[in-house]
Every structure is written in structure tokens, then in C-alpha cells.
Amino acid sequence: ETCESLGVQTEPSRVLPGEFVRVTDNLQALVRSGIIGMNHGRRTDDDVVFSVQDEAQALVVAAALDPQPGERILDACAAPGGKTLFALNRLNG
């Protein structure tokens, strides 16, 4: 299934347009489909394709941090770990 086939409207992120999309309408269709979960940001199964992140609180932090290969980063507030995963992705290019 795709966002389009579910009737979900998206647009590129205003903050990180090359890396994330914003859901502008019908987020509940993604939840109902099982593609994303709303269990406080966590799912226990392996079928989750997307996770919900707030641009201002999660994504911008990792972008501003701008991690570089070889650096060590301690995220003392990692739960469920969205910022940490994004920072790791940036470390790996």
C-alpha cells in the first residue's frame, strides 16, 4: 500500500525536505493500515515501515547536531530513539 492508495496527503518536510515527508491529511489511515503505530512511538512487531516524529523536537535536533563519521554521541534522552536513529543514519552518510 502507498500513502496515495490510502488517501493520505503528504508533502516534503519543510525542515528536511530530502529526508522526510509530512502527513498533511488522513494520518489515521496510516495507523489503521498498520504501516505506522501510535503506541507512544513504539511498535513491537517488525512490520512497521514508518515512525511518527515531530520535526521541531526530534529531527531538527539531529540535523543541528550534524554528526560526522568517527564522532561519538551519547543520547541521554533516547526513548524511543528516533533522534538517535536519525543521527546514526547521518553518521553513516
All heavy atoms as an XYZ file, in Angstrom:
690
protein
N       0.833     -1.176      0.000
C       0.000      0.000      0.000
C       0.879      1.239      0.000
O       1.983      1.233      0.523
C      -0.900      0.018      1.229
C      -1.948     -1.076      1.239
C      -2.817     -1.018      2.483
O      -2.317     -1.453      3.532
O      -3.940     -0.510      2.373
N       0.364      2.284     -0.586
C       1.068      3.555     -0.597
C       0.205      4.613      0.075
O      -1.002      4.430      0.265
C       1.361      4.005     -2.035
O       0.110      4.265     -2.697
C       2.149      2.961     -2.807
N       0.826      5.719      0.418
C       0.064      6.817      1.006
C      -1.051      7.240      0.061
O      -2.183      7.467      0.481
C       0.984      7.996      1.308
S       2.096      7.712      2.703
N      -0.728      7.324     -1.214
C      -1.723      7.739     -2.202
C      -2.903      6.776     -2.252
O      -4.055      7.196     -2.263
C      -1.075      7.857     -3.579
C      -1.993      8.396     -4.644
C      -1.277      8.566     -5.966
O      -0.227      9.231     -5.992
O      -1.772      8.012     -6.959
N      -2.618      5.472     -2.252
C      -3.705      4.500     -2.329
C      -4.577      4.494     -1.077
O      -5.735      4.089     -1.121
C      -3.163      3.090     -2.585
O      -2.501      2.580     -1.444
N      -4.025      4.958      0.049
C      -4.780      5.041      1.290
C      -5.499      6.377      1.442
O      -6.219      6.596      2.417
C      -3.851      4.836      2.491
C      -3.257      3.436      2.642
C      -2.159      3.445      3.692
C      -4.346      2.438      3.005
N      -5.293      7.294      0.503
C      -5.912      8.606      0.594
C      -5.200      9.541      1.552
O      -5.789     10.490      2.052
N      -3.927      9.281      1.788
C      -3.135     10.094      2.714
C      -2.407     11.169      1.916
O      -1.726     10.868      0.935
C      -2.129      9.218      3.490
C      -1.236     10.058      4.365
C      -2.863      8.159      4.287
N      -2.546     12.410      2.353
C      -1.884     13.527      1.704
C      -0.540     13.796      2.381
O      -0.464     13.848      3.612
C      -2.753     14.785      1.800
C      -4.127     14.628      1.197
C      -4.072     14.505     -0.314
O      -3.332     15.211     -0.982
N      -4.836     13.572     -0.847
N       0.516     13.958      1.590
C       1.845     14.240      2.129
C       2.496     15.384      1.366
O       2.073     15.733      0.261
C       2.770     13.012      2.047
O       2.970     12.667      0.673
C       2.191     11.823      2.799
N       3.531     15.951      1.976
C       4.362     16.954      1.325
C       5.767     16.813      1.900
O       5.935     16.275      2.993
C       3.824     18.365      1.561
C       3.912     18.839      2.999
C       3.293     20.208      3.221
O       2.486     20.642      2.394
O       3.631     20.830      4.245
N       6.781     17.276      1.173
C       8.137     17.206      1.728
C       8.231     18.002      3.030
O       7.581     19.031      3.190
C       9.003     17.851      0.638
C       8.203     17.728     -0.611
C       6.762     17.825     -0.178
N       9.045     17.519      3.936
C       9.288     18.229      5.194
C       9.813     19.624      4.906
O      10.653     19.812      4.030
C      10.320     17.452      6.024
O      10.836     18.254      7.054
N       9.325     20.605      5.638
C       9.824     21.979      5.476
C      11.232     22.112      6.027
O      12.003     22.949      5.589
C       8.899     22.951      6.196
C       7.536     23.025      5.573
C       6.633     23.969      6.339
N       5.276     23.824      5.841
C       4.201     23.964      6.575
N       4.309     24.273      7.862
N       3.011     23.812      6.060
N      11.570     21.274      6.997
C      12.862     21.361      7.666
C      13.909     20.508      6.957
O      15.024     20.951      6.714
C      12.735     20.929      9.142
C      14.064     21.000      9.852
C      11.702     21.777      9.849
N      13.553     19.287      6.623
C      14.474     18.344      5.983
C      13.786     17.722      4.761
O      13.425     16.545      4.757
C      14.879     17.256      6.983
C      15.571     17.764      8.244
C      15.622     16.681      9.307
C      16.959     18.254      7.916
N      13.602     18.484      3.687
C      12.801     18.023      2.555
C      13.356     16.809      1.817
O      12.593     16.056      1.222
C      12.739     19.241      1.637
C      13.907     20.081      2.020
C      14.129     19.826      3.484
N      14.643     16.592      1.871
C      15.222     15.453      1.178
C      15.182     14.157      1.965
O      15.510     13.096      1.434
N      14.762     14.243      3.229
C      14.832     13.070      4.092
C      13.500     12.645      4.706
O      13.359     11.493      5.110
C      15.839     13.327      5.215
C      17.236     13.541      4.657
C      18.207     14.002      5.705
O      18.223     15.208      6.017
O      18.953     13.158      6.209
N      12.553     13.568      4.789
C      11.295     13.256      5.457
C      10.119     13.859      4.717
O      10.276     14.842      3.993
C      11.301     13.781      6.897
C      12.280     13.065      7.767
C      13.559     13.545      7.915
C      11.923     11.898      8.420
C      14.478     12.882      8.704
C      12.839     11.232      9.206
C      14.116     11.721      9.350
N       8.957     13.266      4.931
C       7.709     13.832      4.433
C       6.805     14.154      5.614
O       6.904     13.540      6.674
C       6.966     12.890      3.458
C       7.786     12.624      2.217
C       6.552     11.603      4.134
N       5.949     15.124      5.408
C       4.935     15.490      6.397
C       3.601     14.933      5.929
O       3.249     15.052      4.764
C       4.811     17.013      6.505
C       6.056     17.681      7.034
C       5.890     19.192      7.124
N       4.913     19.522      8.164
C       3.809     20.217      7.940
N       3.528     20.659      6.746
N       2.990     20.480      8.930
N       2.856     14.332      6.830
C       1.497     13.909      6.529
C       0.612     15.108      6.805
O       0.566     15.612      7.927
C       1.072     12.700      7.388
C      -0.388     12.365      7.169
C       1.957     11.499      7.073
N      -0.077     15.590      5.779
C      -0.910     16.778      5.928
C      -2.384     16.437      6.106
O      -3.155     17.284      6.545
C      -0.752     17.709      4.711
O      -1.105     16.994      3.524
C       0.679     18.215      4.608
N      -2.785     15.211      5.759
C      -4.182     14.820      5.918
C      -4.301     13.304      5.958
O      -3.594     12.605      5.229
C      -5.015     15.370      4.756
C      -6.506     15.178      4.962
O      -6.982     15.366      6.110
O      -7.198     14.843      3.992
N      -5.166     12.813      6.840
C      -5.546     11.403      6.927
C      -4.480     10.509      7.552
O      -4.279      9.364      7.138
C      -5.971     10.872      5.556
C      -6.967      9.741      5.672
O      -7.460      9.427      6.753
N      -7.252      9.107      4.552
N      -3.783     11.006      8.565
C      -2.807     10.202      9.297
C      -3.451      8.926      9.843
O      -2.820      7.872      9.866
C      -2.189     11.010     10.438
C      -1.218     10.279     11.365
C       0.011      9.822     10.598
C      -0.817     11.168     12.528
N      -4.708      9.011     10.242
C      -5.386      7.854     10.819
C      -5.454      6.677      9.846
O      -5.453      5.523     10.264
C      -6.784      8.227     11.309
C      -6.772      9.115     12.538
C      -6.012      8.471     13.686
O      -6.173      7.305     14.000
N      -5.149      9.245     14.324
N      -5.469      6.935      8.542
C      -5.481      5.842      7.564
C      -4.186      5.038      7.650
O      -4.198      3.814      7.502
C      -5.681      6.386      6.151
N      -3.062      5.718      7.914
C      -1.789      5.010      8.077
C      -1.790      4.169      9.343
O      -1.279      3.057      9.366
C      -0.621      5.996      8.114
C      -0.293      6.703      6.806
C       0.779      7.755      7.022
C       0.134      5.707      5.747
N      -2.386      4.698     10.405
C      -2.467      3.959     11.662
C      -3.348      2.722     11.465
O      -2.974      1.619     11.849
C      -3.014      4.847     12.801
C      -3.215      4.034     14.071
C      -2.062      6.009     13.058
N      -4.509      2.904     10.856
C      -5.428      1.778     10.620
C      -4.800      0.699      9.741
O      -5.045     -0.480      9.930
C      -6.726      2.268      9.983
C      -7.658      2.967     10.945
C      -9.032      3.183     10.334
N      -8.997      3.970      9.119
C      -9.061      5.303      9.055
N      -9.175      6.005     10.165
N      -9.028      5.928      7.894
N      -3.978      1.098      8.781
C      -3.367      0.137      7.868
C      -2.259     -0.681      8.531
O      -1.868     -1.721      8.026
C      -2.776      0.856      6.654
O      -1.585      1.549      7.013
N      -1.748     -0.197      9.678
C      -0.659     -0.886     10.356
C       0.718     -0.473      9.881
O       1.725     -0.997     10.360
N       0.784      0.449      8.931
C       2.081      0.907      8.423
C       2.845      1.658      9.503
O       4.060      1.557      9.612
C       1.903      1.773      7.162
C       1.382      0.900      6.021
C       3.202      2.454      6.772
C       1.052      1.660      4.766
N       2.123      2.439     10.314
C       2.745      3.108     11.452
C       1.979      2.753     12.702
O       0.843      2.299     12.650
C       2.798      4.649     11.300
C       1.385      5.238     11.260
C       3.627      5.053     10.119
C       1.360      6.730     11.329
N       2.626      2.940     13.842
C       1.978      2.666     15.109
C       1.968      3.903     15.975
O       2.814      4.759     15.846
N       0.999      3.975     16.852
C       0.877      5.125     17.736
C       0.957      4.678     19.193
O       0.316      5.218     20.067
C      -0.443      5.853     17.479
C      -0.567      6.430     16.080
S       0.675      7.678     15.694
C       0.142      9.011     16.726
N       1.746      3.671     19.497
C       1.910      3.171     20.858
C       3.048      3.927     21.514
O       4.107      3.384     21.770
C       2.183      1.660     20.828
C       2.311      1.070     22.203
O       1.928      1.690     23.187
N       2.864     -0.120     22.281
N       2.834      5.223     21.727
C       3.876      6.096     22.289
C       5.157      6.003     21.471
O       6.253      5.982     22.015
C       4.140      5.772     23.758
C       2.922      5.887     24.605
N       2.331      7.091     24.886
C       2.164      4.951     25.210
C       1.273      6.895     25.634
N       1.142      5.612     25.844
N       4.996      5.902     20.137
C       6.143      5.881     19.254
C       6.798      4.524     19.110
O       7.794      4.391     18.428
N       6.243      3.493     19.743
C       6.878      2.171     19.685
C       5.911      1.138     19.138
O       4.725      1.188     19.380
C       7.323      1.741     21.079
C       8.373      2.631     21.681
C       8.780      2.146     23.055
N       7.694      2.149     23.997
C       7.305      3.191     24.721
N       7.910      4.340     24.583
N       6.315      3.098     25.579
N       6.441      0.178     18.418
C       5.684     -0.988     17.992
C       6.525     -2.203     18.332
O       7.737     -2.153     18.311
C       5.437     -0.984     16.475
C       4.426      0.022     15.982
C       2.983     -0.410     16.217
N       2.641     -1.614     15.546
C       1.897     -1.695     14.455
N       1.420     -0.615     13.906
N       1.623     -2.855     13.912
N       5.890     -3.296     18.632
C       6.649     -4.485     18.998
C       6.844     -5.428     17.828
O       7.646     -6.339     17.900
C       5.936     -5.252     20.133
O       4.603     -5.560     19.718
C       5.904     -4.418     21.399
N       6.137     -5.208     16.726
C       6.296     -6.107     15.583
C       7.331     -5.550     14.609
O       7.789     -4.427     14.728
C       4.956     -6.348     14.878
C       4.323     -5.049     14.401
O       4.863     -4.452     13.466
O       3.281     -4.663     14.967
N       7.693     -6.362     13.625
C       8.724     -5.980     12.661
C       8.159     -5.432     11.360
O       8.896     -5.210     10.410
C       9.614     -7.189     12.338
C      10.420     -7.629     13.538
O      10.783     -6.763     14.354
O      10.679     -8.834     13.655
N       6.843     -5.215     11.287
C       6.206     -4.801     10.045
C       6.050     -3.298      9.897
O       5.489     -2.823      8.933
C       4.825     -5.451      9.918
C       4.927     -6.966      9.828
O       5.941     -7.452      9.281
O       4.015     -7.640     10.306
N       6.523     -2.530     10.849
C       6.370     -1.080     10.796
C       7.303     -0.515      9.731
O       8.486     -0.820      9.690
C       6.658     -0.447     12.161
C       6.609      1.069     12.058
C       5.663     -0.941     13.182
N       6.751      0.311      8.863
C       7.513      0.914      7.787
C       7.911      2.344      8.132
O       8.980      2.804      7.782
C       6.694      0.895      6.480
C       7.452      1.544      5.345
C       6.317     -0.537      6.123
N       7.054      3.046      8.871
C       7.272      4.445      9.207
C       7.171      4.653     10.707
O       6.520      3.892     11.402
C       6.201      5.336      8.549
C       6.167      5.247      7.062
C       5.213      4.484      6.426
C       7.091      5.941      6.297
C       5.167      4.400      5.042
C       7.049      5.858      4.920
C       6.085      5.093      4.291
N       7.788      5.704     11.179
C       7.548      6.131     12.556
C       7.206      7.613     12.530
O       7.636      8.343     11.646
C       8.757      5.877     13.451
O       9.820      6.719     13.094
N       6.422      8.036     13.483
C       5.989      9.428     13.560
C       7.007     10.208     14.388
O       7.350      9.810     15.491
C       4.590      9.526     14.201
C       4.165     10.984     14.348
C       3.582      8.741     13.375
N       7.485     11.304     13.826
C       8.426     12.173     14.517
C       7.962     13.607     14.379
O       7.456     13.996     13.335
C       9.834     12.056     13.903
C      10.455     10.715     14.028
C      10.885     10.432     15.451
O      11.393     11.310     16.128
N      10.674      9.219     15.896
N       8.157     14.401     15.392
C       7.869     15.821     15.330
C       9.099     16.530     14.790
O      10.201     16.369     15.327
C       7.519     16.339     16.727
C       7.207     17.809     16.702
O       8.153     18.606     16.819
O       6.025     18.147     16.545
N       8.935     17.290     13.721
C      10.080     17.946     13.094
C      10.854     18.830     14.066
O      12.075     18.757     14.140
C       9.614     18.798     11.915
C       9.160     17.997     10.734
C       8.643     18.880      9.634
O       7.674     19.622      9.867
O       9.205     18.818      8.523
N      10.168     19.665     14.797
C      10.843     20.637     15.653
C      11.569     19.981     16.812
O      12.646     20.416     17.200
C       9.837     21.654     16.175
N      10.997     18.945     17.380
C      11.585     18.366     18.586
C      12.561     17.239     18.299
O      13.469     17.005     19.075
C      10.484     17.858     19.498
C       9.631     18.975     20.042
C       8.531     18.462     20.938
O       8.507     17.299     21.304
N       7.618     19.322     21.302
N      12.387     16.517     17.237
C      13.225     15.346     17.009
C      14.192     15.526     15.849
O      15.395     15.390     16.011
C      12.346     14.116     16.769
N      13.675     15.841     14.699
C      14.512     15.852     13.505
C      15.499     17.008     13.483
O      16.656     16.839     13.106
C      13.618     15.898     12.264
C      12.548     14.811     12.217
C      11.709     14.955     10.968
C      13.167     13.429     12.302
N      15.060     18.174     13.910
C      15.932     19.346     13.888
C      17.113     19.173     14.828
O      18.219     19.613     14.537
C      15.131     20.624     14.212
C      16.038     21.826     14.318
C      14.079     20.849     13.136
N      16.898     18.488     15.941
C      17.985     18.262     16.893
C      19.116     17.498     16.212
O      20.284     17.896     16.292
C      17.485     17.501     18.136
C      18.648     17.071     19.009
C      16.505     18.358     18.913
N      18.787     16.411     15.533
C      19.826     15.621     14.869
C      20.444     16.386     13.711
O      21.657     16.296     13.475
C      19.256     14.300     14.390
N      19.645     17.157     12.992
C      20.189     17.949     11.886
C      21.129     19.032     12.406
O      22.199     19.266     11.846
C      19.054     18.569     11.074
N      20.754     19.690     13.491
C      21.602     20.729     14.078
C      22.878     20.132     14.659
O      23.935     20.748     14.611
C      20.831     21.491     15.157
N      22.766     18.925     15.204
C      23.931     18.236     15.748
C      24.944     17.955     14.645
O      26.138     18.031     14.849
C      23.485     16.932     16.407
C      24.545     16.058     17.050
C      25.209     16.787     18.210
C      23.906     14.755     17.531
N      24.451     17.638     13.450
C      25.276     17.365     12.272
C      26.408     16.385     12.580
O      27.593     16.712     12.454
C      25.841     18.661     11.703
C      26.453     18.452     10.325
O      26.044     17.513      9.610
O      27.360     19.231      9.961
N      26.064     15.166     13.002
C      27.096     14.193     13.359
C      27.983     13.832     12.168
O      27.510     13.750     11.037
C      26.288     12.991     13.833
C      24.959     13.136     13.184
C      24.721     14.606     13.062
N      29.255     13.632     12.442
C      30.232     13.291     11.413
C      30.842     11.929     11.704
O      30.969     11.533     12.871
C      31.338     14.356     11.371
C      30.834     15.753     11.088
C      30.199     15.879      9.720
O      30.761     15.425      8.723
N      29.011     16.481      9.672
N      31.229     11.180     10.645
C      31.849      9.874     10.865
C      33.021      9.971     11.836
O      33.799     10.923     11.793
C      32.319      9.474      9.465
C      31.371     10.186      8.545
C      31.086     11.509      9.229
N      33.101      9.014     12.750
C      34.159      8.968     13.739
C      33.803      9.616     15.068
O      34.483      9.410     16.062
N      32.732     10.416     15.091
C      32.320     11.047     16.332
C      31.538     10.058     17.195
O      30.948      9.106     16.699
C      31.430     12.266     16.058
C      32.150     13.403     15.404
C      31.259     14.594     15.158
O      30.018     14.452     15.079
O      31.813     15.694     15.026
N      31.579     10.287     18.494
C      30.780      9.507     19.436
C      29.700     10.413     19.991
O      29.978     11.556     20.358
C      31.636      8.961     20.573
C      32.606      7.924     20.114
C      33.385      7.414     21.271
N      34.331      6.411     20.815
C      34.905      5.550     21.601
N      34.666      5.569     22.894
N      35.744      4.669     21.126
N      28.484      9.874     20.059
C      27.349     10.667     20.518
C      26.625      9.894     21.602
O      26.335      8.711     21.444
C      26.381     10.957     19.355
C      27.116     11.724     18.259
C      25.154     11.713     19.835
C      26.367     11.823     16.967
N      26.330     10.562     22.694
C      25.534      9.976     23.760
C      24.193     10.688     23.794
O      24.130     11.889     24.015
C      26.231     10.135     25.118
C      25.387      9.767     26.342
C      25.034      8.280     26.323
C      26.114     10.144     27.613
N      23.128      9.940     23.538
C      21.779     10.491     23.636
C      21.204     10.028     24.956
O      20.737      8.909     25.088
C      20.919     10.024     22.459
C      19.559     10.706     22.439
O      19.199     11.353     23.448
O      18.856     10.583     21.426
N      21.248     10.888     25.953
C      20.786     10.539     27.293
C      19.269     10.609     27.423
O      18.731     10.309     28.477
C      21.430     11.453     28.323
N      18.598     10.988     26.361
C      17.128     11.089     26.386
C      16.516     10.182     25.327
O      15.474     10.485     24.770
C      16.701     12.527     26.147
S      17.300     13.682     27.367
N      17.155      9.086     25.001
C      16.711      8.222     23.907
C      15.559      7.318     24.315
O      15.745      6.300     24.953
C      17.872      7.374     23.399
N      14.370      7.711     23.953
C      13.195      6.864     24.137
C      12.066      7.441     23.304
O      11.634      8.553     23.577
C      12.790      6.796     25.606
N      11.677      6.840     22.252
C      12.020      5.513     21.774
C      13.265      5.458     20.894
O      13.654      4.402     20.439
C      10.785      5.103     20.976
C      10.272      6.366     20.412
C      10.554      7.399     21.487
N      13.914      6.591     20.634
C      15.186      6.560     19.915
C      15.150      7.133     18.515
O      16.051      6.890     17.728
N      14.130      7.901     18.180
C      14.028      8.484     16.841
C      15.181      9.398     16.496
O      15.760      9.313     15.411
N      15.553     10.290     17.412
C      16.682     11.197     17.164
C      17.978     10.409     17.017
O      18.804     10.716     16.181
C      16.822     12.206     18.306
C      15.703     13.204     18.415
C      15.961     14.233     19.501
C      16.097     13.680     20.877
N      14.887     13.239     21.554
N      18.148      9.395     17.850
C      19.363      8.583     17.808
C      19.480      7.856     16.473
O      20.556      7.834     15.864
C      19.369      7.573     18.969
O      19.232      8.285     20.198
C      20.654      6.768     18.990
N      18.385      7.268     16.002
C      18.416      6.564     14.711
C      18.695      7.519     13.562
O      19.444      7.206     12.640
C      17.109      5.820     14.478
C      16.886      4.615     15.373
C      15.486      4.037     15.144
C      17.942      3.555     15.129
N      18.114      8.710     13.625
C      18.359      9.696     12.586
C      19.813     10.144     12.605
O      20.459     10.272     11.565
C      17.406     10.875     12.742
C      17.564     11.910     11.677
C      17.523     11.576     10.331
C      17.749     13.232     12.017
C      17.670     12.540      9.353
C      17.907     14.206     11.050
C      17.856     13.859      9.713
N      20.365     10.393     13.802
C      21.773     10.783     13.916
C      22.679      9.674     13.391
O      23.651      9.930     12.694
C      22.120     11.120     15.370
N      22.361      8.418     13.731
C      23.149      7.286     13.232
C      23.108      7.209     11.728
O      24.130      6.988     11.069
C      22.623      5.983     13.851
C      23.299      4.704     13.390
C      24.771      4.710     13.776
C      22.601      3.503     13.972
N      21.940      7.441     11.151
C      21.813      7.441      9.699
C      22.685      8.521      9.082
O      23.338      8.300      8.075
C      20.352      7.653      9.298
C      20.149      7.539      7.816
O      20.490      6.547      7.213
N      19.596      8.580      7.230
N      22.724      9.673      9.710
C      23.585     10.757      9.213
C      25.065     10.417      9.364
O      25.882     10.768      8.513
C      23.277     12.053      9.947
C      21.959     12.646      9.512
C      22.140     14.092      9.299
N      21.107     14.597      8.430
C      20.943     15.881      8.241
N      21.726     16.737      8.829
N      20.019     16.310      7.419
N      25.440      9.716     10.432
C      26.832      9.299     10.614
C      27.273      8.365      9.500
O      28.420      8.392      9.080
C      27.014      8.597     11.954
C      27.208      9.475     13.176
C      27.178      8.639     14.435
C      28.514     10.250     13.083
N      26.356      7.530      9.043
C      26.674      6.557      8.006
C      26.530      7.123      6.609
O      26.729      6.416      5.636
C      25.785      5.318      8.161
C      26.131      4.560      9.415
O      27.284      4.534      9.828
N      25.134      3.965     10.036
N      26.192      8.388      6.493
C      26.058      9.037      5.187
C      24.785      8.652      4.539
O      24.490      8.603      3.460
